[in-house]
């Protein structure tokens, strides 16, 4: 399960350099070129860590950092990467919620070392799978849809986790029953699975105009769709 890093940087060359280096190091990388765009990416992708420039258009890095820290259930780490090198800038960055502060110009190896150091402290809480704003955190037992935590039952959580681990794959009812009732000593009817999925759909597909996340494949089972 790869960890996702959001790079918020208005300089395209720097952003691309960071992305290439981090992808080669085994991370998933998403990008934003200004503070306002970063908000939407944050809510949609649920990154584990943010690399944040301060001098951004539309919304400053300081304002974005403050906004991130105001979000509920927020465990994301933030590393400020800025040309602002004064001591007071570093102190202010840490006070508004950054976990680390690195000054430009920088070496990619140095940035990676800072990322690894921060994730050693926080990464165990940041194992998650995310698709289009829907984020499941297996170790914490939480599911978040954009900025809202969903109250799933144990069976609903297990179903969703299995679906999100196997996206765009048809899964039979029998397979799903084995996931929910591996030690069942009595017959579990298909309609039991159907009932669990019906309730799960209502919670994760709150926008009726949006495409369905879980579709029925007639005669075969169900599929969690991300494409």
C-alpha positions in Angstrom: 0.0 0.0 0.0 1.9 3.1 -1.3 1.8 6.4 0.6 0.5 9.4 -1.2 2.4 12.7 -1.1 0.8 16.0 -2.3 3.3 18.5 -3.8 2.0 22.1 -3.7 4.4 24.2 -5.7 3.7 26.9 -8.4 7.1 26.4 -10.1 6.4 23.6 -12.7 10.1 22.6 -13.0 10.5 22.2 -9.2 7.2 20.3 -9.0 8.2 17.9 -11.7 11.6 17.4 -10.2 10.1 16.5 -6.9 7.5 14.2 -8.5 10.0 12.3 -10.5 12.3 11.7 -7.6 9.5 10.6 -5.2 7.9 8.3 -7.7 11.3 6.6 -8.3 11.5 6.3 -4.5 8.2 4.4 -4.4 5.6 7.0 -3.5 2.4 8.0 -5.2 2.5 11.7 -6.0 -0.3 14.2 -6.6 0.2 17.8 -7.5 -1.3 21.3 -7.1 0.1 24.6 -8.4 -1.8 26.9 -6.1 -3.4 26.9 -2.6 -7.0 26.8 -3.8 -6.3 23.8 -6.1 -4.5 22.1 -3.3 -7.7 22.1 -1.2 -9.6 20.0 -3.7 -6.7 17.6 -4.2 -6.4 17.3 -0.4 -10.1 16.4 0.0 -10.1 14.0 -3.0 -6.8 12.2 -2.6 -6.3 12.2 1.3 -2.4 12.4 1.2 -0.2 11.1 4.0 2.2 14.0 3.6 2.2 17.5 2.0 5.3 19.2 0.6 4.3 22.9 0.7 5.7 26.0 -0.9 4.7 29.2 0.9 4.7 31.8 -1.9 1.7 30.5 -3.8 -0.9 32.2 -6.0 -4.6 32.4 -5.0 -4.0 31.1 -1.4 -0.7 31.4 0.4 1.1 28.3 1.8 0.6 29.7 5.3 -3.2 30.0 4.7 -3.4 26.5 3.2 -1.4 25.0 6.1 -3.8 26.7 8.6 -6.8 25.4 6.6 -5.4 21.8 6.6 -4.8 21.9 10.3 -8.4 23.0 10.9 -9.8 19.9 9.2 -11.3 17.2 11.5 -9.5 13.8 11.8 -6.4 15.4 10.2 -3.3 13.2 10.6 -1.4 14.4 7.5 2.2 15.5 7.8 3.4 18.8 6.3 6.9 19.7 5.2 7.3 23.4 4.2 9.8 23.8 1.3 10.3 27.5 0.8 12.8 30.2 -0.3 11.8 32.1 2.9 14.9 31.5 5.0 14.6 33.9 7.9 14.4 32.4 11.4 11.0 34.0 12.0 9.6 32.4 8.8 10.7 28.9 10.0 9.3 29.5 13.5 6.0 30.7 12.1 5.8 27.7 9.7 6.2 25.3 12.6 3.7 27.3 14.7 0.9 27.1 12.1 1.2 23.3 11.9 4.2 22.2 9.8 6.1 19.2 10.9 9.4 20.2 9.3 10.8 23.2 7.3 13.3 23.0 4.5 14.9 26.0 2.7 15.3 26.3 -1.1 17.6 25.6 -2.9 17.6 22.0 -1.9 19.0 18.6 -2.9 16.4 15.9 -3.7 18.3 13.5 -1.5 17.9 15.9 1.4 14.2 16.3 0.8 13.8 12.5 0.7 15.6 12.2 4.0 13.3 14.7 5.6 10.2 12.9 4.2 11.4 9.6 5.6 12.2 11.1 9.0 8.7 12.6 9.2 7.0 9.4 8.0 8.9 7.3 10.5 7.1 9.3 13.2 3.7 9.4 11.6 3.5 6.8 8.8 2.1 4.0 10.9 -1.1 6.0 11.1 -1.2 6.8 7.4 -1.9 3.5 5.7 -4.9 4.1 3.5 -6.6 3.4 0.1 -8.2 6.3 -1.7 -10.4 6.6 -4.8 -12.1 9.8 -5.8 -12.5 11.3 -2.3 -13.4 7.9 -0.6 -10.7 6.9 1.8 -10.4 3.8 4.0 -7.9 3.6 6.8 -7.6 -0.1 7.8 -5.4 0.4 10.8 -7.6 3.1 12.3 -10.9 1.5 11.3 -12.1 4.7 9.6 -13.7 5.6 6.3 -13.8 9.2 5.1 -15.8 10.6 2.2 -14.1 13.9 1.2 -14.2 15.7 4.6 -16.9 13.6 6.3 -16.3 10.4 8.4 -18.8 7.6 7.6 -20.4 5.5 10.3 -20.0 2.0 8.9 -20.8 -1.2 10.6 -18.1 -3.9 11.0 -19.5 -5.9 8.0 -19.8 -2.8 5.8 -16.2 -1.8 6.7 -15.0 -5.3 5.8 -16.9 -5.3 2.5 -15.6 -1.9 1.5 -12.0 -2.7 2.4 -12.2 -5.9 0.3 -13.7 -4.0 -2.6 -11.1 -1.2 -2.5 -8.3 -3.7 -2.3 -9.7 -5.3 -5.5 -10.9 -2.4 -7.6 -12.5 -2.9 -11.1 -12.7 -6.7 -10.4 -15.9 -8.7 -10.4 -16.3 -10.4 -7.0 -18.9 -13.1 -6.6 -21.4 -13.2 -3.8 -19.8 -16.4 -2.6 -16.4 -14.7 -2.3 -18.0 -11.8 -0.4 -19.8 -14.2 2.0 -16.5 -15.9 2.7 -15.0 -12.5 3.6 -17.8 -11.7 6.0 -18.6 -15.1 7.4 -15.4 -17.3 7.2 -16.4 -19.5 10.0 -20.2 -19.6 9.6 -21.8 -22.8 10.7 -25.0 -22.2 8.9 -26.0 -21.1 5.4 -25.7 -17.4 4.7 -28.2 -16.4 2.0 -27.3 -14.2 -1.0 -29.8 -11.7 0.1 -27.8 -11.1 3.3 -24.9 -9.9 1.2 -27.2 -7.9 -1.0 -28.6 -6.2 2.1 -25.2 -5.2 3.4 -24.2 -3.8 0.0 -27.4 -1.9 -0.3 -26.8 -0.2 3.0 -23.1 0.4 2.1 -24.1 2.0 -1.2 -26.3 4.5 0.6 -23.4 5.7 2.7 -20.7 5.9 0.1 -22.8 7.1 -2.9 -24.5 10.1 -1.4 -24.6 12.0 -4.7 -27.3 10.4 -6.8 -26.0 12.2 -9.9 -22.5 10.7 -9.6 -21.5 7.4 -11.2 -22.1 4.4 -8.9 -19.0 3.2 -7.0 -20.4 -0.4 -6.5 -22.2 -1.9 -9.5 -24.1 -5.1 -9.9 -22.7 -7.5 -12.6 -25.7 -9.6 -13.4 -25.2 -13.3 -12.8 -21.7 -12.8 -11.5 -21.6 -10.5 -8.4 -20.4 -7.0 -7.7 -17.6 -4.7 -8.8 -16.1 -1.6 -7.2 -15.6 0.8 -10.1 -12.8 3.4 -10.2 -12.4 3.8 -14.0 
